[in-house]
Structure formats: C-alpha cells, structure tokens
C-alpha cells in the first residue's frame, strides 16, 4: 500500500524541508560513508537516535547528544522559526523576526542544541541592542548552510514577482549570513524552488536558474549538472560534504536532478555524510514540491517519516497559516 502523503506544493516544500532535516539528524556530521553504509545495514538510515558510538574512531563531529530521534537540527529549527513568524504576522517583518530569532536562539531561549558560527555571531550582534537599533544586515560574513534554512518558507509564502523575491531573499539571508556567496547561492536555489512550484521539472528549474548562481557557484553547478547518472559519493568527493554553500549546492543539484523521488533523494543525501542536515533543507523542499510529470508522479513525503517528526503539529499549524 502506498502511504506517501501528497500535500499542497507550497506546504509540501516547507514540510519536505523540515522532515528531511529531522531524518538526517542521527548521522549528521559523520564524514565516513563506509561507516554510514555499515550503520544502514544494521540500524537503518533515517530518524536514528544520535549515538556517539557511531562517530568513534572516525572522521566526524557528534553534536546532538541532547537530541532525540525526530528532533531537528539548528537548520530545521530556523526553518520552523520563519514558518511561525510568517504565520503569526502574515508577512515578513524584519525587526520582529530578529527579535524572535534572538529570543529563541539566545540565552534563556527555548532552543537547546549546537550553535554554529553564523548563529553565534548574529546573536553577538543582536543581544546588546534594542530592537529599534537592529542593523538591517546583522549576519556573520559566513557562507554556511544557515543561509538556506529559511528559504523554503520565504519562497512558499511569496506572492509577488521574481525580482521582489530575490530582494527578499537577500534581505533575509544577510540577517544571519552577510556574505555574497551565501546570497548568490540562496537566490539560485530559491528560484529553483519557485520554478518547481510553478510547474517546471526539477531539471528545467536547475538549469533555468543558473544565471542567478553567481560567478563562483555557476561553473560548479554546470559541472555537477553535466554528470548524467547518479553518483552522489563521487560528486561529494569532488565538491565537498561540509557546511559551505559552494560545496553543498552542487551536491544537492546533482541528487535532485537524478533521484527517483523524495525518499530516494533524502536517503542518498544521508549516505554521503558530512553536513547532511544542511543540504537536506533545500533538497527536501525541492523534492517534495516536485509536480507530477508524464510517466513520473509527484514526489511525496512518506507518511511514516511525517509521523516521526516531533514538531509535526507545530509545523502543520504554521503551514496552514502561510
């Protein structure tokens, strides 16, 4: 029996991002594909309980000892924070969002977990200030994946022109990542998602958005997209599997271009290792939003995966208000 869940594409994009991040948490920042393959044979691959034994005597960083299976990484938490912000205000309000960000991730906030460099430096900027004095560009000069974490929500909630969306993406990204590479990567992947939501195939969207990728990312993407069969490990070895957008975006594009469906894409992403949660946000959004094509159904989120995401009810409430 097919238990995959087909949602409205815009809701699917947000939920696809959140579920993909949560599915990857148990093996996040494990940089050993051979170890991951062994774990998959013995324990499975998705929604694993974070376990320090999996990281012993190999390359990796065990960051989620306080997390449970079905929890989110910091990327997923940031995505959900933006969803709740948009639901609450029915639009993006910069100062209100920065205040919510500071209150959630800062000292005394509800967030408990690993704090990456962009988050830490953004908080250092915001914490001493009154909201009226928050700078429009409060982010760190850093190109890590937090730059992409809110993009599924921003794209799903946007109803204006592409130019207006690009301006909004830059505004939002520079709140946490005041970095040109981060902005270019976010604008590229945002337009890919927008085109998919508007009915383009993933392959069409990946190629049509290339003019927005910027001078550093564009040639890397062209190389990755010219690989005609799925070989995600080879692509990850070529471009890298760490936390930076110039590494992760070509890997995401390669998987999205060739994966059969949402489940296949997210599992393949986890098998690579490294910053799988960082890549999962936009990969999950794009795959979940994929429209049906002749001979190829849309890419639905597995029901059992949705059920294992621990903040499903909170996310669902936010999504219905977008």
Residue frames relative to the residue before (quaternion, step in Angstrom):
aa qw qx qy qz dx dy dz
X 1.0000 0.0000 0.0000 0.0000 0.00 0.00 0.00
X 0.3789 -0.7213 0.5361 0.2207 3.57 -0.89 0.96
X 0.0901 -0.8300 0.5503 0.0093 3.57 -0.50 1.20
X 0.3785 0.7299 -0.4952 0.2807 3.60 1.20 0.30
X 0.3450 -0.7526 0.5374 0.1605 3.55 -1.08 0.84
X 0.1669 -0.7713 0.6090 0.0801 3.57 -0.78 1.09
X 0.0890 -0.8054 0.5860 -0.0083 3.55 -0.64 1.19
X 0.6536 -0.4080 0.4178 0.4815 3.54 -1.31 0.03
X 0.5741 -0.6544 0.3492 0.3468 3.61 -0.75 0.99
X 0.6659 0.4986 -0.3247 0.4501 3.61 0.96 -0.73
X 0.6426 0.4788 -0.3176 0.5069 3.56 1.03 -0.71
X 0.6246 0.5490 -0.3343 0.4435 3.57 1.01 -0.81
X 0.6229 0.5487 -0.3488 0.4350 3.60 0.98 -0.77
X 0.6909 0.4640 -0.2813 0.4777 3.58 0.89 -0.91
X 0.6928 0.4605 -0.2877 0.4746 3.57 0.84 -0.94
X 0.6129 0.5530 -0.3475 0.4446 3.58 1.08 -0.67
X 0.6357 0.5163 -0.3195 0.4768 3.57 1.06 -0.72
X 0.7006 0.4862 -0.2784 0.4418 3.57 0.79 -1.02
X 0.6779 0.4846 -0.2950 0.4675 3.58 0.91 -0.88
X 0.6433 0.5263 -0.3296 0.4478 3.60 0.97 -0.80
X 0.6338 0.5224 -0.3215 0.4712 3.58 1.00 -0.81
X 0.6816 0.4874 -0.2848 0.4656 3.57 0.88 -0.94
X 0.6328 0.5436 -0.3309 0.4411 3.59 1.00 -0.79
X 0.7179 0.4667 -0.2410 0.4568 3.58 1.07 -0.78
X 0.4694 0.7409 -0.4205 0.2320 3.59 1.18 -0.46
X 0.6723 0.5572 -0.3172 0.3700 3.59 0.85 -0.92
X 0.7728 0.2666 -0.1556 0.5545 3.59 1.19 -0.50
X 0.2949 0.7889 -0.4881 0.2291 3.55 1.27 0.38
X 0.8491 0.1063 -0.1313 0.5004 3.55 -1.01 0.97
X 0.4483 0.5873 -0.5182 0.4309 3.55 1.04 0.84
X 0.1680 -0.8386 0.5169 0.0364 3.58 -0.40 1.28
X 0.5796 0.5610 -0.3761 0.4560 3.59 0.96 0.79
X 0.2484 -0.8098 0.5115 0.1442 3.63 0.00 1.24
X 0.6158 0.5355 -0.3594 0.4526 3.61 1.06 -0.60
X 0.6428 0.4982 -0.3232 0.4839 3.58 0.97 -0.78
X 0.6399 0.5228 -0.3244 0.4604 3.58 0.97 -0.83
X 0.6368 0.5222 -0.3304 0.4611 3.61 0.98 -0.80
X 0.6473 0.5024 -0.3194 0.4761 3.60 0.99 -0.76
X 0.6485 0.5082 -0.3194 0.4682 3.60 0.95 -0.84
X 0.6266 0.5446 -0.3420 0.4403 3.58 0.99 -0.80
X 0.6629 0.5127 -0.3092 0.4495 3.59 0.95 -0.81
X 0.7755 0.3767 -0.1818 0.4729 3.57 0.98 -0.81
X 0.8215 0.2131 -0.0817 0.5226 3.61 1.06 -0.70
X 0.5471 -0.5652 0.4302 0.4430 3.56 1.22 -0.35
X 0.5012 -0.6909 0.4678 0.2294 3.54 -1.34 -0.01
X 0.7895 0.3048 -0.1477 0.5119 3.59 0.90 -0.88
X 0.8504 0.1492 -0.1318 0.4870 3.54 -1.25 0.63
X 0.2632 0.7575 -0.5469 0.2405 3.56 0.90 0.93
X 0.5002 -0.6003 0.5241 0.3386 3.53 -1.21 0.54
X 0.4723 -0.6659 0.4810 0.3196 3.65 -0.74 0.93
X 0.0273 -0.8147 0.5737 -0.0797 3.54 -0.75 1.15
X 0.4012 -0.7402 0.4747 0.2565 3.64 -0.54 1.06
X 0.5660 0.6104 -0.3901 0.3936 3.60 1.14 -0.51
X 0.6158 0.5637 -0.3494 0.4253 3.58 1.09 -0.63
X 0.7161 0.4424 -0.2291 0.4889 3.57 1.21 -0.55
X 0.4682 0.7125 -0.4284 0.2994 3.59 1.28 -0.18
X 0.8758 0.0621 -0.0591 0.4751 3.54 -1.07 0.88
X 0.6863 0.3827 -0.3254 0.5260 3.57 0.98 0.79
X 0.6422 -0.5343 0.3821 0.3951 3.56 -1.28 0.14
X 0.4544 0.6596 -0.5010 0.3279 3.54 -0.69 1.09
X 0.2537 -0.7343 0.6052 0.1738 3.52 -1.35 0.13
X 0.2344 -0.7788 0.5697 0.1179 3.57 -0.60 1.17
X 0.0261 -0.8617 0.5037 -0.0555 3.56 -0.17 1.33
X 0.7560 0.4406 -0.1857 0.4471 3.57 1.18 -0.46
X 0.1558 0.8348 -0.5118 0.1299 3.56 0.96 0.86
X 0.6949 0.4458 -0.2753 0.4925 3.58 1.21 -0.40
X 0.5876 0.5927 -0.3544 0.4217 3.59 1.29 0.12
X 0.3077 -0.7173 0.5964 0.1872 3.53 -1.33 0.45
X 0.6374 -0.4892 0.4179 0.4240 3.54 -1.24 0.35
X 0.7603 0.3214 -0.2642 0.4988 3.56 -0.82 1.02
X 0.5314 0.5926 -0.4167 0.4391 3.58 1.27 -0.07
X 0.4564 -0.6616 0.5260 0.2781 3.54 -1.37 0.13
X 0.4676 -0.5885 0.5606 0.3474 3.51 -1.33 0.31
X 0.7089 -0.4137 0.3315 0.4653 3.56 -1.28 -0.08
X 0.5968 0.5613 -0.3629 0.4440 3.59 1.12 -0.61
X 0.6783 0.4848 -0.2900 0.4698 3.56 0.89 -0.91
X 0.6288 0.5294 -0.3327 0.4622 3.55 1.05 -0.74
X 0.6518 0.5047 -0.3149 0.4704 3.59 1.03 -0.77
X 0.6220 0.5319 -0.3330 0.4682 3.58 1.04 -0.75
X 0.6863 0.4743 -0.2845 0.4724 3.57 0.91 -0.91
X 0.5974 0.5568 -0.3634 0.4483 3.59 1.06 -0.68
X 0.6677 0.4825 -0.3042 0.4783 3.60 0.95 -0.83
X 0.6226 0.5339 -0.3460 0.4556 3.60 1.01 -0.72
X 0.6800 0.4729 -0.2926 0.4778 3.57 0.91 -0.86
X 0.6099 0.5420 -0.3487 0.4611 3.59 1.09 -0.66
X 0.6813 0.4808 -0.2922 0.4683 3.58 0.83 -0.96
X 0.6473 0.5165 -0.3212 0.4595 3.58 1.01 -0.79
X 0.6804 0.5054 -0.2894 0.4449 3.56 0.97 -0.87
X 0.8020 0.3179 -0.1393 0.4861 3.57 0.85 -0.99
X 0.3415 -0.7637 0.4690 0.2832 3.59 1.31 -0.32
X 0.7565 0.1224 -0.1409 0.6268 3.56 1.29 0.40
X 0.5386 -0.6007 0.4584 0.3728 3.57 -1.27 0.11
X 0.0472 -0.7738 0.6316 -0.0096 3.54 -0.86 1.07
X 0.4095 -0.7715 0.4201 0.2463 3.57 -0.25 1.28
X 0.7197 0.4464 -0.2825 0.4505 3.60 0.64 -1.03
X 0.6375 0.5098 -0.3352 0.4705 3.59 0.98 -0.74
X 0.6562 0.5057 -0.3159 0.4625 3.57 0.97 -0.81
X 0.6496 0.5037 -0.3251 0.4677 3.60 0.90 -0.83
X 0.6340 0.5203 -0.3268 0.4697 3.58 1.04 -0.73
X 0.6604 0.4946 -0.3006 0.4784 3.58 0.94 -0.88
X 0.6184 0.5391 -0.3267 0.4693 3.57 1.05 -0.79
X 0.6793 0.4859 -0.2882 0.4684 3.58 0.81 -0.99
X 0.6896 0.4885 -0.2899 0.4491 3.57 0.88 -0.91
X 0.6983 0.4765 -0.2788 0.4556 3.59 1.03 -0.73
X 0.7848 0.3328 -0.1691 0.4946 3.58 0.80 -1.01
X 0.6288 0.5805 -0.3294 0.3988 3.59 1.17 -0.45
X 0.7522 -0.3779 0.2722 0.4662 3.59 -1.30 0.00
X 0.8051 0.2312 -0.2031 0.5071 3.54 -0.85 1.01
X 0.5339 0.6448 -0.3995 0.3735 3.58 1.27 -0.08
X 0.6717 -0.5312 0.3506 0.3792 3.53 -1.30 0.27
X 0.6036 0.5849 -0.3688 0.3971 3.59 1.11 -0.53
X 0.0082 -0.7522 0.6586 -0.0177 3.52 -1.03 0.97
X 0.5280 0.6187 -0.4450 0.3748 3.58 -0.59 1.09
X 0.7490 -0.3823 0.2965 0.4528 3.50 -1.36 -0.13
X 0.1764 -0.7655 0.6130 0.0844 3.56 -0.99 0.91
X 0.2676 -0.7863 0.5364 0.1497 3.58 -0.51 1.16
X 0.7341 -0.4564 0.2848 0.4143 3.54 -1.32 0.23
X 0.6607 0.4893 -0.3481 0.4505 3.67 0.79 -0.77
X 0.6484 0.5087 -0.3253 0.4637 3.60 0.97 -0.80
X 0.6642 0.5160 -0.3079 0.4447 3.57 0.85 -0.96
X 0.7095 0.4534 -0.2698 0.4671 3.59 0.85 -0.94
X 0.6100 0.5308 -0.3522 0.4713 3.59 1.09 -0.62
X 0.6502 0.5070 -0.3145 0.4704 3.58 0.97 -0.82
X 0.6250 0.5394 -0.3419 0.4489 3.58 1.01 -0.74
X 0.6433 0.5060 -0.3147 0.4807 3.57 1.13 -0.62
X 0.7528 0.4418 -0.2247 0.4332 3.57 0.82 -1.02
X 0.6298 0.6133 -0.3497 0.3238 3.59 0.89 -0.90
X 0.7224 0.4425 -0.3001 0.4384 3.67 0.80 -0.73
X 0.6811 0.5478 -0.2607 0.4098 3.58 1.23 -0.43
X 0.4505 -0.6000 0.5743 0.3274 3.50 -1.33 0.33
X 0.6475 -0.5570 0.3353 0.3975 3.62 -1.02 0.68
X 0.6421 0.5402 -0.3407 0.4240 3.59 0.93 -0.75
X 0.7203 0.4311 -0.2378 0.4886 3.57 1.20 -0.47
X 0.3720 0.7235 -0.5077 0.2836 3.61 1.19 0.19
X 0.4053 -0.7055 0.5145 0.2706 3.62 -0.88 0.84
X 0.5783 -0.5939 0.4315 0.3559 3.55 -1.15 0.57
X 0.7534 0.2317 -0.1445 0.5982 3.58 1.20 -0.52
X 0.0134 0.8587 -0.5070 0.0741 3.54 0.20 1.34
X 0.5503 0.6762 -0.3644 0.3274 3.57 1.26 -0.14
X 0.5851 -0.5625 0.4661 0.3521 3.50 -1.41 0.19
X 0.4858 -0.6052 0.5307 0.3408 3.56 -1.26 0.42
X 0.3830 0.7122 -0.4460 0.3837 3.53 0.44 1.32
X 0.2620 -0.8024 0.5219 0.1228 3.59 -0.88 0.95
X 0.3617 0.7558 -0.4885 0.2436 3.60 1.12 0.44
X 0.7512 -0.5018 0.2510 0.3478 3.52 -1.37 0.45
X 0.4709 0.6458 -0.4769 0.3656 3.62 1.12 -0.12
X 0.5412 0.6288 -0.3879 0.4015 3.58 1.22 -0.44
X 0.7395 0.4155 -0.2152 0.4840 3.60 1.12 -0.64
X 0.4992 0.7355 -0.3948 0.2323 3.56 1.20 -0.45
X 0.7427 0.3999 -0.2305 0.4850 3.60 1.00 -0.72
X 0.4592 0.7436 -0.4207 0.2433 3.58 1.24 -0.34
X 0.6236 0.5362 -0.3829 0.4208 3.69 0.85 -0.68
X 0.6743 0.4859 -0.2995 0.4684 3.58 0.97 -0.81
X 0.6503 0.5238 -0.3245 0.4444 3.58 0.88 -0.92
X 0.6763 0.4762 -0.2924 0.4800 3.59 0.94 -0.87
X 0.6723 0.5121 -0.3091 0.4361 3.59 0.85 -0.93
X 0.7245 0.4422 -0.2456 0.4682 3.60 1.02 -0.76
X 0.5848 0.6221 -0.3643 0.3718 3.58 1.22 -0.38
X 0.1126 -0.8121 0.5716 0.0343 3.57 -0.94 0.93
X 0.5957 0.5979 -0.3550 0.4019 3.59 1.26 -0.02
X 0.7744 -0.3431 0.2721 0.4566 3.52 -1.28 -0.50
X 0.6465 -0.4970 0.3972 0.4210 3.55 -1.31 0.20
X 0.6401 0.5222 -0.3413 0.4484 3.61 0.93 -0.78
X 0.6485 0.5029 -0.3206 0.4729 3.57 0.99 -0.78
X 0.6288 0.5248 -0.3350 0.4658 3.58 1.05 -0.71
X 0.6446 0.5209 -0.3272 0.4540 3.59 0.92 -0.84
X 0.6408 0.5095 -0.3228 0.4749 3.59 1.00 -0.77
X 0.6640 0.5006 -0.3069 0.4629 3.58 0.95 -0.84
X 0.6207 0.5386 -0.3405 0.4569 3.57 1.01 -0.80
X 0.6612 0.4929 -0.3220 0.4650 3.59 0.86 -0.86
X 0.6372 0.5334 -0.3311 0.4471 3.58 0.93 -0.84
X 0.7050 0.4691 -0.2693 0.4587 3.57 0.82 -1.00
X 0.6618 0.5149 -0.3198 0.4411 3.59 0.89 -0.89
X 0.6982 0.4825 -0.2917 0.4413 3.59 0.87 -0.87
X 0.5104 0.6176 -0.4340 0.4121 3.61 1.22 -0.02
X 0.7868 0.2335 -0.1329 0.5557 3.59 1.14 -0.58
X 0.7864 0.1716 -0.0599 0.5904 3.60 1.15 -0.65
X 0.0559 -0.8110 0.5823 -0.0135 3.57 0.08 1.31
X 0.4098 0.6943 -0.4356 0.4003 3.51 0.56 1.31
X 0.4967 -0.6995 0.4290 0.2825 3.58 -0.76 1.04
X 0.6479 0.5111 -0.3293 0.4589 3.61 0.93 -0.81
X 0.6390 0.5272 -0.3238 0.4571 3.56 1.01 -0.81
X 0.6587 0.5055 -0.3101 0.4630 3.58 0.95 -0.85
X 0.6625 0.5031 -0.3170 0.4555 3.61 0.86 -0.91
X 0.6588 0.5059 -0.3119 0.4614 3.58 0.92 -0.88
X 0.6697 0.4987 -0.3024 0.4598 3.56 0.93 -0.88
X 0.6538 0.5025 -0.3239 0.4638 3.59 0.95 -0.78
X 0.6312 0.5251 -0.3386 0.4597 3.59 0.96 -0.78
X 0.7410 0.4243 -0.2538 0.4543 3.58 0.63 -1.09
X 0.5849 0.5622 -0.3707 0.4521 3.59 1.17 -0.50
X 0.6870 0.4622 -0.2918 0.4788 3.58 0.92 -0.84
X 0.5586 0.5584 -0.3939 0.4702 3.59 1.13 -0.51
X 0.6821 0.4713 -0.2939 0.4757 3.60 0.81 -0.96
X 0.6364 0.5311 -0.3383 0.4455 3.61 0.91 -0.82
X 0.6705 0.4944 -0.3017 0.4636 3.58 0.92 -0.88
X 0.6288 0.5159 -0.3337 0.4766 3.59 1.03 -0.73
X 0.6564 0.5034 -0.3091 0.4692 3.58 0.96 -0.82
X 0.6996 0.4446 -0.2598 0.4953 3.57 1.17 -0.57
X 0.7102 -0.5246 0.2378 0.4049 3.56 1.23 0.42
X 0.4959 0.6387 -0.4491 0.3800 3.60 1.22 0.00
X 0.5169 -0.5819 0.5085 0.3681 3.55 -1.21 0.43
X 0.6373 -0.5243 0.3851 0.4132 3.56 -1.19 0.41
X 0.6525 0.5160 -0.3301 0.4461 3.60 0.89 -0.84
X 0.6402 0.5116 -0.3275 0.4703 3.59 0.93 -0.83
X 0.6735 0.5106 -0.2987 0.4433 3.56 0.88 -0.94
X 0.6496 0.5295 -0.3199 0.4420 3.58 0.93 -0.88
X 0.7125 0.4365 -0.2572 0.4855 3.58 0.97 -0.82
X 0.6765 0.5159 -0.3081 0.4259 3.60 0.88 -0.90
X 0.6886 0.4823 -0.2821 0.4622 3.61 1.11 -0.60
X 0.4090 0.7618 -0.4444 0.2343 3.62 1.23 -0.20
X 0.6246 0.5546 -0.3771 0.4001 3.68 0.89 -0.66
X 0.6712 0.5008 -0.2957 0.4596 3.59 1.21 -0.39
X 0.5371 0.6971 -0.3751 0.2913 3.59 1.24 -0.29
X 0.4755 -0.6800 0.4469 0.3343 3.60 1.14 -0.36
X 0.6649 -0.5702 0.3224 0.3589 3.55 -1.20 0.56
X 0.6679 0.4835 -0.3173 0.4684 3.63 1.06 -0.51
X 0.7446 0.4331 -0.2298 0.4530 3.56 0.80 -1.03
X 0.6046 0.6222 -0.3641 0.3388 3.59 0.94 -0.84
X 0.7066 0.4357 -0.3094 0.4638 3.67 0.72 -0.84
X 0.6074 0.5434 -0.3577 0.4559 3.60 1.10 -0.58
X 0.6562 0.5061 -0.3041 0.4699 3.56 0.99 -0.85
X 0.6355 0.5295 -0.3374 0.4494 3.58 0.92 -0.84
X 0.6472 0.5095 -0.3175 0.4698 3.57 0.98 -0.81
X 0.6794 0.4916 -0.2966 0.4569 3.58 0.86 -0.94
X 0.7000 0.4786 -0.2725 0.4547 3.58 0.94 -0.87
X 0.6325 0.5258 -0.3342 0.4601 3.58 1.24 -0.27
X 0.4966 0.5912 -0.4521 0.4467 3.58 1.28 0.17
X 0.2814 -0.8473 0.4348 0.1177 3.57 -0.32 1.26
X 0.7458 0.2497 -0.2062 0.5821 3.59 1.25 -0.04
X 0.5811 -0.6030 0.4213 0.3481 3.55 -1.18 0.59
X 0.2108 0.7215 -0.6369 0.1714 3.54 -0.78 1.14
X 0.0955 -0.8694 0.4825 0.0466 3.52 0.53 1.22
X 0.6187 0.5393 -0.3564 0.4466 3.60 1.04 -0.64
X 0.6528 0.4987 -0.3179 0.4733 3.58 0.95 -0.81
X 0.6517 0.5061 -0.3142 0.4696 3.58 0.98 -0.82
X 0.6539 0.5010 -0.3134 0.4724 3.59 0.99 -0.81
X 0.6332 0.5146 -0.3314 0.4737 3.58 1.03 -0.72
X 0.6601 0.5087 -0.3048 0.4611 3.56 1.06 -0.73
X 0.8180 0.2871 -0.1258 0.4824 3.59 0.75 -1.03
X 0.5515 -0.6046 0.4022 0.4105 3.60 1.15 -0.50
X 0.2501 -0.7816 0.5578 0.1243 3.55 -1.21 0.55
X 0.4516 0.6965 -0.4442 0.3371 3.58 1.24 0.37
X 0.7863 -0.4439 0.2521 0.3481 3.54 -1.39 -0.16
X 0.5900 0.6274 -0.3465 0.3717 3.60 1.24 -0.07
X 0.5722 -0.6467 0.3851 0.3257 3.56 -0.97 0.89
X 0.6423 0.5254 -0.3444 0.4390 3.61 1.01 -0.66
X 0.6349 0.4697 -0.3280 0.5183 3.59 1.25 -0.28
X 0.7712 0.4476 -0.2159 0.3979 3.55 0.67 -1.13
X 0.6293 0.5617 -0.3579 0.4005 3.59 0.96 -0.76
X 0.6605 0.4768 -0.3440 0.4669 3.69 0.83 -0.72
X 0.6309 0.5229 -0.3358 0.4645 3.60 1.04 -0.72
X 0.6423 0.5186 -0.3150 0.4682 3.59 0.94 -0.88
X 0.6642 0.5154 -0.3063 0.4465 3.55 0.88 -0.98
X 0.6471 0.5240 -0.3197 0.4522 3.57 0.95 -0.86
X 0.6767 0.4750 -0.3007 0.4754 3.59 0.85 -0.91
X 0.6694 0.5112 -0.3093 0.4416 3.59 0.85 -0.94
X 0.6357 0.5481 -0.3253 0.4355 3.58 1.04 -0.76
X 0.8178 0.3130 -0.1180 0.4684 3.58 0.93 -0.90
X 0.5464 0.6443 -0.4112 0.3423 3.63 1.11 -0.45
X 0.5332 -0.6499 0.4492 0.3025 3.54 -1.08 0.79
X 0.7959 -0.1041 0.1299 0.5821 3.56 0.91 -0.93
X 0.7639 -0.3669 0.2639 0.4606 3.57 -1.33 -0.03
X 0.6657 0.5110 -0.3114 0.4458 3.58 0.78 -1.00
X 0.6622 0.5143 -0.3013 0.4541 3.57 0.87 -0.98
X 0.6709 0.5100 -0.3037 0.4445 3.59 0.87 -0.93
X 0.7008 0.4700 -0.2872 0.4534 3.59 0.82 -0.96
X 0.6428 0.5021 -0.3317 0.4740 3.59 0.98 -0.71
X 0.6456 0.5146 -0.3240 0.4620 3.59 0.96 -0.82
X 0.6222 0.5448 -0.3266 0.4576 3.56 1.04 -0.77
X 0.6722 0.4886 -0.3010 0.4678 3.60 0.92 -0.85
X 0.6288 0.5621 -0.3374 0.4182 3.60 0.97 -0.81
X 0.5957 0.5785 -0.3648 0.4211 3.60 1.09 -0.62
X 0.3215 -0.7445 0.5125 0.2821 3.55 0.97 -0.90
X 0.6164 0.5445 -0.4133 0.3909 3.55 -1.30 -0.19
X 0.7780 -0.3044 0.2362 0.4963 3.54 -1.08 -0.74
X 0.0436 -0.8478 0.5282 -0.0206 3.53 0.56 1.22
X 0.6354 0.5202 -0.3439 0.4554 3.61 1.00 -0.67
X 0.6378 0.5340 -0.3312 0.4455 3.58 0.99 -0.77
X 0.6798 0.4589 -0.2839 0.4966 3.58 0.98 -0.81
X 0.6134 0.6211 -0.3443 0.3457 3.58 1.05 -0.80
X 0.5903 0.6121 -0.3838 0.3599 3.59 0.98 -0.77
X 0.7771 0.3288 -0.2022 0.4972 3.61 0.56 -1.06
X 0.5944 0.5445 -0.3751 0.4578 3.60 1.06 -0.59
X 0.6711 0.4976 -0.2977 0.4619 3.58 0.90 -0.89
X 0.6456 0.5262 -0.3223 0.4500 3.57 0.98 -0.82
X 0.6915 0.4843 -0.2848 0.4542 3.57 0.83 -0.99
X 0.6864 0.4829 -0.2984 0.4545 3.59 0.87 -0.91
X 0.6743 0.4921 -0.3070 0.4570 3.60 0.95 -0.77
X 0.6927 0.4789 -0.2723 0.4655 3.58 1.13 -0.63
X 0.4413 0.7376 -0.4400 0.2601 3.59 1.24 -0.27
X 0.3675 -0.7405 0.5139 0.2293 3.61 -0.75 0.98
X 0.5855 -0.5436 0.4562 0.3919 3.51 -1.28 0.30
X 0.1141 -0.7667 0.6298 0.0501 3.55 -1.11 0.82
X 0.6486 -0.5004 0.3689 0.4392 3.62 -1.14 0.39
X 0.8330 0.1295 -0.1381 0.5199 3.54 -0.69 1.13
X 0.7530 0.2808 -0.1772 0.5680 3.61 1.27 -0.03
X 0.2870 -0.7838 0.5225 0.1741 3.61 -0.35 1.19
X 0.6461 -0.4886 0.4030 0.4260 3.55 -1.28 0.22
X 0.4972 -0.6858 0.4693 0.2494 3.53 -1.24 0.52
X 0.1088 -0.8529 0.5101 0.0222 3.57 0.04 1.30
X 0.4942 -0.6275 0.5199 0.3029 3.54 -1.34 0.46
X 0.4713 -0.6774 0.4724 0.3095 3.63 -0.79 0.89
X 0.5477 -0.6408 0.4353 0.3161 3.57 -0.91 0.94
X 0.6859 0.4921 -0.3046 0.4411 3.58 0.88 -0.91
X 0.6104 0.5240 -0.3562 0.4753 3.59 1.17 -0.44
X 0.6212 0.5305 -0.3391 0.4666 3.58 0.95 -0.81
X 0.6793 0.5128 -0.2940 0.4350 3.56 0.89 -0.94
X 0.6986 0.4766 -0.2743 0.4577 3.59 1.10 -0.59
X 0.5318 0.5938 -0.4139 0.4397 3.59 1.28 -0.11
X 0.3946 -0.7988 0.4080 0.1996 3.56 -0.38 1.27
X 0.7349 0.3632 -0.2365 0.5216 3.61 1.15 -0.37
X 0.1768 0.8305 -0.5109 0.1340 3.56 1.14 0.63
X 0.6938 0.4816 -0.3036 0.4409 3.62 0.77 -0.93
X 0.6362 0.5101 -0.3325 0.4738 3.60 1.02 -0.74
X 0.6730 0.4922 -0.2957 0.4662 3.57 0.91 -0.92
X 0.6494 0.5232 -0.3240 0.4468 3.58 0.94 -0.86
X 0.6367 0.5198 -0.3334 0.4618 3.60 0.96 -0.80
X 0.6630 0.4997 -0.3087 0.4641 3.57 0.95 -0.86
X 0.6706 0.5227 -0.3056 0.4286 3.57 0.89 -0.94
X 0.6529 0.5200 -0.3266 0.4435 3.59 0.97 -0.73
X 0.6998 0.4565 -0.2640 0.4819 3.59 1.24 -0.41
X 0.4548 0.7045 -0.4554 0.2992 3.60 1.24 -0.16
